[in-house]
Amino acid sequence: MILTQGKLMDYLRDTLNLNQADSDSELFSSGLLDSVSMVNLLAFIEQSTGMAIRAEDVTLENFDTPSRILRFAEAST
């Protein structure tokens, strides 16, 4: 399965209420997402892609912005 930018942005806006988020918004380091929201986002990514995200992969480098999330998902599938 493929995670698209549109699907990810829709999730961020509609489910996590990040209406002003764009592809370069810092989600976690800026405080836009708390730890519970981050766990929900990780579950959404796993469900959308069919991949299992390992704890050691959950870094700001991989998950702090939507564009980093998409790059990680593409590289991992």
Backbone bond lengths (Angstrom), bond angles and torsions (degrees), N, CA, C in turn:
res aa  C-N    CA-C-N  psi(-1)  N-CA   C-N-CA  omega(-1)  CA-C   N-CA-C  phi
1 M - - - 1.438 - - 1.528 109.50 -
2 I 1.307 115.71 153.86 1.455 121.07 -176.91 1.520 110.08 -118.32
3 L 1.316 115.17 135.18 1.454 121.91 173.82 1.518 107.14 -95.08
4 T 1.312 117.17 116.64 1.464 120.97 179.95 1.517 110.45 -95.34
5 Q 1.307 115.26 161.38 1.457 120.06 178.00 1.525 110.08 -61.01
6 G 1.329 117.15 -42.09 1.459 120.76 -179.73 1.518 112.21 -61.70
7 K 1.321 116.47 -43.83 1.461 121.02 -179.80 1.530 110.83 -64.87
8 L 1.328 116.99 -42.19 1.454 121.07 179.05 1.524 111.00 -66.15
9 M 1.322 117.49 -45.66 1.460 120.78 -179.40 1.525 111.06 -65.28
10 D 1.324 117.39 -38.41 1.473 120.71 176.12 1.520 110.40 -60.58
11 Y 1.331 117.41 -42.80 1.462 121.06 178.70 1.529 110.47 -62.58
12 L 1.333 116.41 -46.57 1.462 120.07 -179.61 1.523 111.59 -61.38
13 R 1.308 116.83 -41.25 1.469 120.67 -177.86 1.528 112.08 -77.95
14 D 1.319 116.85 -47.92 1.465 120.78 -172.38 1.525 113.54 -81.30
15 T 1.312 117.99 -38.50 1.460 121.22 -175.68 1.521 112.18 -94.71
16 L 1.330 116.20 -42.30 1.464 119.39 -176.97 1.528 113.10 -98.74
17 N 1.332 116.52 1.77 1.475 122.80 176.06 1.528 113.77 58.06
18 L 1.316 116.23 37.66 1.465 121.31 176.18 1.523 108.31 -98.85
19 N 1.321 115.70 70.25 1.464 121.75 -172.28 1.514 113.97 -64.32
20 Q 1.313 118.27 -24.36 1.457 119.88 -177.20 1.522 112.37 -102.07
21 A 1.309 117.36 8.70 1.466 120.84 -178.88 1.520 110.98 -70.85
22 D 1.331 115.10 141.11 1.455 120.74 171.81 1.520 107.87 -128.05
23 S 1.305 117.60 -175.52 1.463 120.29 -172.62 1.526 113.81 -65.95
24 D 1.329 117.88 -17.73 1.457 120.84 -179.88 1.528 113.45 -110.51
25 S 1.324 117.50 9.22 1.463 120.59 178.75 1.521 110.31 -67.18
26 E 1.317 115.80 131.52 1.457 120.47 175.84 1.527 107.64 -79.29
27 L 1.305 115.83 113.07 1.453 121.33 -172.36 1.521 113.22 -82.43
28 F 1.304 116.43 -48.01 1.449 120.18 -173.35 1.525 111.69 -96.61
29 S 1.330 117.84 -47.29 1.463 119.65 -176.74 1.522 112.56 -66.38
30 S 1.332 118.06 -23.63 1.460 121.07 178.09 1.522 112.59 -86.68
31 G 1.323 116.37 -12.02 1.458 119.84 -178.05 1.518 114.26 90.83
32 L 1.331 117.50 4.92 1.468 119.31 177.15 1.525 111.42 -61.66
33 L 1.323 116.34 -36.47 1.462 121.36 178.78 1.515 109.74 -113.75
34 D 1.328 115.40 137.19 1.456 119.51 171.70 1.526 108.02 -93.16
35 S 1.310 116.78 179.89 1.466 120.31 -174.78 1.525 112.42 -64.10
36 V 1.324 117.96 -35.79 1.467 120.50 179.20 1.527 110.19 -67.56
37 S 1.316 116.90 -43.97 1.470 120.54 177.42 1.518 111.20 -62.68
38 M 1.327 116.74 -36.76 1.463 120.51 178.86 1.523 110.60 -65.34
39 V 1.324 116.97 -41.40 1.469 120.24 177.65 1.532 109.96 -63.08
40 N 1.324 116.85 -41.65 1.465 120.14 177.52 1.526 111.05 -63.76
41 L 1.329 117.20 -39.30 1.463 121.19 177.58 1.520 110.71 -63.53
42 L 1.323 117.09 -43.47 1.465 120.53 178.15 1.522 111.01 -61.36
43 A 1.332 117.32 -41.25 1.467 120.96 177.90 1.529 110.18 -63.62
44 F 1.319 117.62 -41.29 1.464 121.34 177.10 1.527 110.99 -60.73
45 I 1.327 116.68 -43.98 1.467 120.57 179.69 1.520 110.51 -63.19
46 E 1.326 116.85 -43.89 1.469 120.24 178.32 1.520 111.34 -62.04
47 Q 1.315 117.59 -43.57 1.468 121.00 179.52 1.524 111.28 -66.53
48 S 1.322 116.81 -38.12 1.462 120.93 -177.38 1.515 113.06 -72.86
49 T 1.328 116.45 -29.99 1.464 119.62 -174.87 1.524 113.83 -107.16
50 G 1.329 116.62 -19.14 1.461 119.88 -175.87 1.517 112.78 79.08
51 M 1.309 117.44 7.89 1.460 120.97 -179.74 1.522 110.26 -96.48
52 A 1.308 115.89 159.57 1.460 122.02 173.74 1.521 107.33 -105.24
53 I 1.321 116.23 124.82 1.460 120.74 -179.98 1.523 108.38 -91.39
54 R 1.320 115.77 123.28 1.464 121.17 179.44 1.523 109.71 -82.13
55 A 1.317 115.98 149.84 1.468 120.96 -179.14 1.519 111.57 -55.64
56 E 1.314 117.83 -39.13 1.467 120.49 -178.21 1.531 113.22 -70.12
57 D 1.334 117.19 -14.17 1.462 120.78 177.19 1.524 112.61 -85.80
58 V 1.318 116.70 -13.85 1.465 120.87 -177.13 1.527 108.49 -82.93
59 T 1.321 114.30 87.66 1.453 122.47 179.98 1.525 109.17 -130.39
60 L 1.314 116.52 163.86 1.461 119.85 175.58 1.525 110.69 -62.38
61 E 1.317 116.45 -33.44 1.469 120.48 178.21 1.529 111.79 -59.52
62 N 1.321 117.28 -35.28 1.463 121.39 -177.43 1.529 114.43 -95.45
63 F 1.339 118.10 -26.20 1.458 119.21 -167.77 1.523 116.29 -132.32
64 D 1.320 119.59 8.58 1.459 118.90 -175.60 1.521 114.27 -78.99
65 T 1.316 118.41 -25.35 1.470 120.73 178.47 1.527 109.21 -129.99
66 P 1.327 117.42 156.42 1.468 119.04 176.33 1.527 112.99 -57.05
67 S 1.325 117.50 -37.98 1.472 118.74 179.94 1.523 111.07 -66.45
68 R 1.326 118.75 -36.20 1.465 121.23 176.16 1.524 111.03 -67.80
69 I 1.319 116.44 -38.33 1.470 120.52 178.03 1.522 109.88 -61.29
70 L 1.320 116.58 -46.82 1.468 120.22 -179.83 1.528 111.45 -63.62
71 R 1.311 117.02 -40.68 1.474 121.08 178.24 1.529 109.79 -62.68
72 F 1.333 117.32 -44.11 1.466 121.48 177.95 1.523 110.64 -61.89
73 A 1.325 117.22 -46.49 1.464 120.95 -178.81 1.524 111.42 -62.30
74 E 1.328 117.50 -41.21 1.461 120.90 178.40 1.517 111.68 -63.80
75 A 1.316 116.20 -42.80 1.462 120.82 -178.47 1.522 112.18 -70.21
76 S 1.317 117.26 -25.14 1.464 121.62 -174.88 1.529 113.89 -92.77
77 T 1.317 117.00 -8.47 1.475 118.58 -178.64 1.496 111.52 -102.84
